[in-house]
């Protein structure tokens, strides 16, 4: 039995804990601040919702209530979305981005916004991409993470801070990662041994290192937990261990940590239902979190004013509640105030805020239950 530290978490050395890290594959759909994108089996990307910065990629800045194709005729294998920008990955590993670029988050060497896909500069090839709020990161086949965009809190991980950096730069510290996840003003990654690393803003403890001190270089998350998956949200982060138990840390004002309280935590803290539920996937929004069981049941918790928890109410939840409608999901993705899940049959459903049409149901009506994308 592992001994316990003062925070009640195992202090057993990570090297003795067997863990299989879930490899980061290119995502088939993505939720941004108030827009959503989906990849078709043929490799075309369709987006809908807010398009004020061209984040839908259709060559306009007209918001859409239903899906429109991304222009350019490129064939993608994965897609990711930040607050007001989107990126796609081709089979060769080339990255393209479009939308808001005031902080260099498109990585094309400029700060000019683009309404159609633009190649990320530098020629670096990636196996996966993850967009944060105003920054983007890509992971190479050798486990090196490159980031670009807003770096005011050190979220690019290169040891510096900048309001805008369109340079595609490797993170510092010789950290080899299996996954990378962009949050609001922070970024996290996971090594092949399950060691979580985070960097950037830490005002609310979202780096999980027992402090609230920001740092611009990757540093291990505390608690001695070997993680199999990791997700970075607005002001919090979450992960799953090898047994499917969920842990979260950071700001908890609306219950996004799922601990049954609204107390902020600066180290990983068990989600209240982890003893009864075994999760195989986890995703974080700005102030809410969702997780998926092996049977396809989705559970969410946290901020719910727009129905983003999906339980048919608009009541904030501090512990996991099941998403209504009884659907069996295969994967989940969370935006700022909306959530989406792809069923095991390949159908996409969304719920939560819909002010910009980000749910894709042809309306701007918020939905508190999973609603089919048109």
N, C-alpha and C positions, 0 to 999 in steps of 0.2 A: 504493500500500500504506500502511495506517495504521501509524504508529509505535507502539512498545510502551512502556508504563510499567514501573515497577519490579516491579509485580505480574504482568507478562506480559499484561495486558489492553489492548485498544486505547484510545488516548487521543484518537482522532479526535473532533472536535466532533460532538455528537449531531445537529445540524441538517443535516449533510451525509450522514447515513445514511438511506436510504429504508427505511421500515418501515410495515407495515399493522398497526395494533393490532387484535386480535380484539375486537370489540364485546362488551360484557358483556350477555348475554341472561339472563332469569330462568331459574334452574336447574330441571330437571324431576325431580331427586331430590337428596337431601341426607343426609350422614352427620354425626351429632353425636358427643358423647363416647361414649355407648354406646346410641344409638338411631339409627334410620334413617327417612326419610320419602320418599314418592314421590307425584308428581302424576299423575293419570290424564288421558287425553285430554279428558275432560269437565270437568276443572278441580277435581275432588275430590282431597283429600290424604289418604293413608293412612300411618300410622306404626306402628312396632313397636320392641320393645326395652325399655330401662329407662324407667320412667314414674314414678319416685319424686317428681318435682316437677311432674307433669302435662304433660311435654314431648311426649307423644303426642297431646294435645289431644282426647281422647275423653271428657272430663268426669270421669275417675277418676285415681287414682294407682296403678293396677294395671299392672304390667309385662306385656308381651304378647310371645309367641313368634312370632306371625304378625300380619299387617297388620290394623289396625282403622281405621275412618274417623275423621277429625277432625270434631268436632261443629260445628254451626252452620249447615251448608248453604251456606257461602260458596263462590264459584267463584274459584279461584286460577289464576294464570298462571306462578307460580314459587314455590319453596320453599327455605329455608335452615335450617341447624341448628347450634347452638352446643353447649356441653358438656351443658347440661340445659335448653335452651330451643329453640324452633323458631319460625319466622316464615314467613308467606306473603304474596304480593303479588297484588293483584287486577288486572284489565285496566285499571281506571281509575288505577292507581298507588297505591292505598291499601294501607298495610301493617298486618298483624295479627300479633301474637305470642302465644305461650303457653308455660307451663312455669315454670322457676325465675326469680324476679324480685328476689332479695335485693339485687342491685346495680343494679336499674333497667333490666335488659337487655331488658325487654318494651316500654319506652318509653311506658307508659300513665300516667306521672305519679306512680306509686306504687312501693313495693317489695313488693307483695303478689303471690305466685305465683298463676298462673291455669292451670286445667286445660282451658280452652276458649279459642279465639281472642279476643283483646282488641285493639281498634284502637290503633295507635300514635298518641299525642297530637300535636297541633300542626297537623294537616291537611296536612302536606307530602306531595306525591306523588312517587313514585320509579319509576325504570325497572328497578332491580335492588336486591337486598338481599344482604348477606353477614354472617353471624353469626360472631363470634369466640368465645372461651371463655366469657367473662362480659359481652360487649358485642356490639352490633349496629351496622351501618352501612348506610345507604341512599344511593343515587346518584340525583340528579335528572336530568332531561332536559337541563339546562344544564351538567352536569358538576360540580355542587357536591355534596360528600359531607357527610352528616349522620351523627353517631354518638351512641350513648347506652349507658349501663350502667357497668360498672366502669372506673375511670380512674386506678387507683393508679400506673400507669407512664406516663400520658399518652397511652394508646392511643385516646382519643376525638379527639385532635388539636386541641383547642380552647385549648391553651396552659396548661391547669390540670391538677391531679391531684385525684381524689376517690375515696373508697371506693364511693360509689354516686351515680349521676347519671341520673335517669329523664328528664331534659330532653333533647329532640331538638335537638342543637346542631350548627351547621355547623363544619367544621374551619377553622382559621385559616390565613392565608398566601396567600389569593387563588389557590389551586391549583385548576385546572380538570382534572378527571379523566375518563378514558374507562372505567376499571374501578376497583373497590375490593375488597380482600380482607382479612377479619378473621382474625388469628392468635390465639395464646394470650393474650399480653399485649402484642401489637403489631398494627399495621395497615399495609397497604401499598396504594398506588394507582398507576395508570399513566396518564400523559397521552396525548393523541392523537398526540403525536410520539414516543412510546415511552420517555419519561423516567420511570423508576421513582422513586417517593417512598415513604418509610416513616416511621413515628413510633411512639413508645411505648417499651416495654422493650427494652433493648439489651445486657443482661448477657452475651449470647453472640454478639454481633455480628450479630444477625438483621436489623438495619436497614441493614447493608451500607455504612455510611459511613466505614469504616476505623477506627471507635472502638468502645468498649463503653459509651458514654455515652447514657443515655436522653434523649429529647427529646419534648416534647408538641406540637410543630408539625412538619408534613411537611417532610422534607429529602431531597434527591436521594441515591439510591444511587450509590456510587462505581463506578469501572471504565470509564465511558464507553460502556456497552453500550446500544443501543436495543433495547428489549424489545417483543415482540408479545403476550406473555401473562405474568401474574404470579400467584403463589400464596403465601400466608402460612401457616406451620405452627405447631407447638408452640414450638420455639426456633430455627427456621430459616425461610428464605424461598427461593423458587426462581422462575426465569423462563425463557422461551424467547425467543431472538432471531428475527429475520425469517427466518433460514435453518433454523430448527428445532433449533438447538443448545441444550442445557439448561445452565443455570448455577444454582448454589445457594450460599448463604452462611448463617453462623450456627453453632450447636452441631452437632457431628459425632461425638459419642461412640459412636453405634451405626451410623454410616455413612450418615445421612440425606442428606448432601450428594452422595453418589455419586462421590466423587473417588478411590476406591480406598484411602483412608486413614480414620483416625478423628480427624483434625486439624481443629479448629475454624477457620473462615475468617471474616474481618470484611469482606471484599469479595467480589463474585461470582466464583466459581471454576468452571471447566468440569466438567461431569459426565463421567466417564471415557469413556463410550461415545458421546459426542456426535459424534465423527468418523465412526462407523459407523452410527449411528441418527439418523434425522431425525424429530423429534417435532412433533406438531400440537396437543398438549394436555398440561398438567401439573397435578398436584394434590398437596397436602401434608397429611400427618397429623401426629400429635404428634411421632413420632420416625422416620417413614418417608415416602417419596415415591414417586409413580408417574407415568409419562408414557405417552402414546399415540402410535403412529405412524399415518401416513395409511392404512395397510392395516388398521388396527384392532387391531394387536398391542399389548398392555399390558406394560410393563416396570416393575418396582418395585425399591426398594432401601432399606436401613436396618434398623431394629429389626424382628425377625421371630419373637419368642418365641411369639406367638400365631398365626403363619402369615399375618400381614397382608401379607407380600410376595407370597404366592400361588404360590410355586414348588414346593410340595409338601413343603417342609421347615420347620423352625423355627430355621434358622441365619441369623444376622444377615448382611446383604449390604452391602458397601461399594461395589459397582458394580451397574448394572442387570442384572436377570435377568428372563426372560420369565415372565409369569403362566401357569401350567399350564392345560390344558384346550383350548387352541387356539381360543378364541372370538375373534370379530371385534367389538371394542367401538366404540361411537360416542362415549362420554364416560365419565369417571371421577370419583369423589368419595371422599375419605378421611376417616374418623373418627379418634378417638384411637388405637385399636388395631385397627381393621377397615377394610376397603376394599370398594368396590362399583363395578361397571361396568354400564352399559346397553349391550346389544349393538345392532348395526345393525338387528336385527329387532325391537328394542324390549323385549327381555326383560332383567330385572334379575338380576345375580349378585353375591354378596358372599362375602368370605373374611376370616379373621382371628379376633379374639376374639369369642366368642359367649356370654359369661357371663350377659348380660342378654337374650339372644335377638335381638340387633341384626342378626344375619344373616338373620333372617326365614324360616328353614327349619323352624321348629317344634320346634327343640331348643335346648339350651344347650351344644352341643359345638363347640369351636373347629374351624375348617376351614382347612387349608393350601392348598387349591385352590378355585377359583371354584365356588360352589354356588348353585343356582337358588333365588331367593326364592319362597316358596309363595304 
